[in-house]
Amino acid sequence: MEEQDRVAVMQQFGRTYRAFMSAFEAHVGQPLPRWRILLALHEQAGESSQKRLVERLRVDPGALTRQLKTLEGLGWIARSMDTRDNRVTNVRLTEVGRSVTEASLPRRNAFLHDTMAALPDDALGALSGALKMLEARIGDVAATANAAGAASAASPQAPDAPDAAGTAGTAGTAGAVPAG
């Protein structure tokens, strides 16, 4: 597959994801990131630590905190320090949050059914497999980039070795003399 075709596939993936997010919110009445938090809490008897939510939802801790502040402002969740360990923040659905989640579940189920029902099982299976491979590959590429970034940050360049620009002496200093 040509590079431009690969780019087109990823652009289609992005368009599909944005269309899904928009349609989900219109049908269910909740933005997908907010819904995922409500559902995760609902599936865990209405309560979880914030750290466990980060792990379960695989989201950035800062992004989760912003969503939790919004949900707390709506009165749908309450946050509190753990009585045994004040470093842990617990999150629980309020009665209003539980009611909102339970009222939204049938709409979510109907949306997913209506979205997927017309697709043949073999197409869904192939899509699922391709998405799993893509997710794994993205993880591999990110891990390699993170490792390379950590390695370059951990090993400063020797003072008399040429830097990326081909200059000798102290790497990256103004007025460095080009080598040879």
Buried (B, 14 or more C-beta within 10 A) or exposed (E): EEEEEEEEEEEEEEEEEEEEEEBBBEBBEBBBBBBBBBBBBBEBEBBBBBBBBBEBBEBEEEEBBEBBEBBBEEEBBBBEEEEEEEEBBBBBBBEEBBEBBEEBBEBBEEBEEEEEEEEEEEEEEEEEEEEEEEEEEEEEEEEEEEEEEEEEEEEEEEEEEBBEEEBBBBBEEEEBEEEE
